[in-house]
Amino acid sequence: RDQLVAMRATLKKQLGEAFEAIVITSLKDLIAGLDARIKALESQIAEVIRQAEDTARDYTLMVSVPGVSKVGALSLLALLPELGQRSPKAIAALVGLAPFD
């Protein structure tokens, strides 16, 4: 998902700089295709989360916290599976937020 979003951002930047009609049309088509792929992938991710009871519980808890978005919760679940299994200090160190090497 992150790669698709990055690709879409690059295409949007190119679209802002394009001036030829054929290039603008092509870029808009590519962006629309990526939008569709991102949406489909998000649906697949949501289904996987629903199927895993513990993950679904963790996701629901995360998005209930003000300021935590759906995408943020998904990223935390995917990139930091240690959440809830290690101490807050260990998690801070793991993600590089602790004030030591």
C-alpha positions as a Markdown table, in Angstrom:
| # | Residue | x | y | z |
|---|---|---|---|---|
| 1 | Arg | 0.0 | 0.0 | 0.0 |
| 2 | Asp | 2.8 | 2.4 | 0.9 |
| 3 | Gln | 4.5 | 1.9 | -2.4 |
| 4 | Leu | 1.3 | 2.5 | -4.3 |
| 5 | Val | 0.6 | 5.6 | -2.4 |
| 6 | Ala | 4.1 | 6.9 | -3.1 |
| 7 | Met | 3.7 | 6.1 | -6.8 |
| 8 | Arg | 0.4 | 8.0 | -6.8 |
| 9 | Ala | 2.1 | 11.0 | -5.1 |
| 10 | Thr | 4.8 | 11.0 | -7.7 |
| 11 | Leu | 2.3 | 10.9 | -10.5 |
| 12 | Lys | 0.3 | 13.7 | -9.0 |
| 13 | Lys | 3.4 | 15.8 | -8.8 |
| 14 | Gln | 4.1 | 15.1 | -12.5 |
| 15 | Leu | 0.5 | 16.0 | -13.3 |
| 16 | Gly | 1.0 | 19.4 | -11.7 |
| 17 | Glu | 3.9 | 20.0 | -14.0 |
| 18 | Ala | 2.4 | 18.6 | -17.2 |
| 19 | Phe | 1.2 | 20.9 | -19.9 |
| 20 | Glu | 0.5 | 18.5 | -22.9 |
| 21 | Ala | -3.1 | 17.3 | -23.0 |
| 22 | Ile | -2.1 | 13.7 | -23.9 |
| 23 | Val | 0.3 | 13.6 | -20.9 |
| 24 | Ile | -2.3 | 15.0 | -18.6 |
| 25 | Thr | -4.9 | 12.5 | -19.7 |
| 26 | Ser | -2.4 | 9.6 | -19.3 |
| 27 | Leu | -1.4 | 10.7 | -15.9 |
| 28 | Lys | -5.0 | 11.1 | -14.7 |
| 29 | Asp | -5.7 | 7.5 | -16.0 |
| 30 | Leu | -2.7 | 6.2 | -14.1 |
| 31 | Ile | -3.7 | 8.0 | -10.9 |
| 32 | Ala | -7.2 | 6.6 | -11.2 |
| 33 | Gly | -5.8 | 3.1 | -11.7 |
| 34 | Leu | -3.7 | 3.5 | -8.6 |
| 35 | Asp | -6.6 | 4.8 | -6.6 |
| 36 | Ala | -8.6 | 1.7 | -7.5 |
| 37 | Arg | -5.7 | -0.6 | -6.6 |
| 38 | Ile | -5.2 | 1.1 | -3.3 |
| 39 | Lys | -8.9 | 0.8 | -2.5 |
| 40 | Ala | -8.9 | -2.9 | -3.4 |
| 41 | Leu | -5.8 | -3.5 | -1.3 |
| 42 | Glu | -7.3 | -1.7 | 1.6 |
| 43 | Ser | -10.4 | -3.9 | 1.4 |
| 44 | Gln | -8.2 | -7.0 | 1.3 |
| 45 | Ile | -6.2 | -5.8 | 4.4 |
| 46 | Ala | -9.5 | -5.1 | 6.2 |
| 47 | Glu | -10.7 | -8.6 | 5.5 |
| 48 | Val | -7.5 | -10.2 | 6.8 |
| 49 | Ile | -7.8 | -8.1 | 10.0 |
| 50 | Arg | -11.4 | -9.2 | 10.4 |
| 51 | Gln | -10.4 | -12.8 | 10.1 |
| 52 | Ala | -7.8 | -12.6 | 12.9 |
| 53 | Glu | -9.6 | -12.0 | 16.2 |
| 54 | Asp | -6.7 | -10.6 | 18.1 |
| 55 | Thr | -5.6 | -8.3 | 15.3 |
| 56 | Ala | -9.2 | -7.1 | 14.9 |
| 57 | Arg | -9.4 | -6.3 | 18.6 |
| 58 | Asp | -6.1 | -4.4 | 18.5 |
| 59 | Tyr | -7.2 | -2.5 | 15.4 |
| 60 | Thr | -10.5 | -1.5 | 16.9 |
| 61 | Leu | -8.7 | -0.3 | 20.1 |
| 62 | Met | -6.2 | 1.7 | 18.1 |
| 63 | Val | -8.7 | 3.5 | 15.9 |
| 64 | Ser | -10.8 | 4.4 | 19.0 |
| 65 | Val | -7.9 | 6.6 | 20.2 |
| 66 | Pro | -8.3 | 10.2 | 19.1 |
| 67 | Gly | -5.7 | 11.1 | 16.5 |
| 68 | Val | -5.0 | 7.5 | 15.4 |
| 69 | Ser | -6.2 | 7.0 | 11.8 |
| 70 | Lys | -7.2 | 3.8 | 10.1 |
| 71 | Val | -4.0 | 3.9 | 8.0 |
| 72 | Gly | -1.9 | 4.6 | 11.1 |
| 73 | Ala | -3.4 | 1.7 | 12.9 |
| 74 | Leu | -2.8 | -0.6 | 9.9 |
| 75 | Ser | 0.8 | 0.6 | 9.7 |
| 76 | Leu | 1.4 | -0.1 | 13.4 |
| 77 | Leu | -0.1 | -3.6 | 13.2 |
| 78 | Ala | 1.9 | -4.4 | 10.1 |
| 79 | Leu | 5.3 | -2.9 | 11.1 |
| 80 | Leu | 5.2 | -3.3 | 14.9 |
| 81 | Pro | 3.7 | -6.7 | 15.8 |
| 82 | Glu | 5.5 | -6.4 | 19.2 |
| 83 | Leu | 2.9 | -3.9 | 20.4 |
| 84 | Gly | 1.1 | -5.2 | 23.5 |
| 85 | Gln | 3.8 | -7.9 | 24.0 |
| 86 | Arg | 6.7 | -5.7 | 25.1 |
| 87 | Ser | 7.0 | -2.8 | 27.6 |
| 88 | Pro | 6.5 | 0.8 | 26.5 |
| 89 | Lys | 10.2 | 1.4 | 27.0 |
| 90 | Ala | 11.1 | -1.5 | 24.8 |
| 91 | Ile | 8.7 | -0.3 | 22.1 |
| 92 | Ala | 10.1 | 3.2 | 22.3 |
| 93 | Ala | 13.6 | 1.9 | 21.8 |
| 94 | Leu | 12.5 | -0.4 | 19.0 |
| 95 | Val | 11.0 | 2.4 | 17.0 |
| 96 | Gly | 13.8 | 4.8 | 17.7 |
| 97 | Leu | 12.0 | 7.1 | 20.1 |
| 98 | Ala | 14.1 | 6.4 | 23.2 |
| 99 | Pro | 16.9 | 8.9 | 24.0 |
| 100 | Phe | 19.7 | 6.3 | 23.6 |
| 101 | Asp | 21.4 | 4.2 | 20.9 |
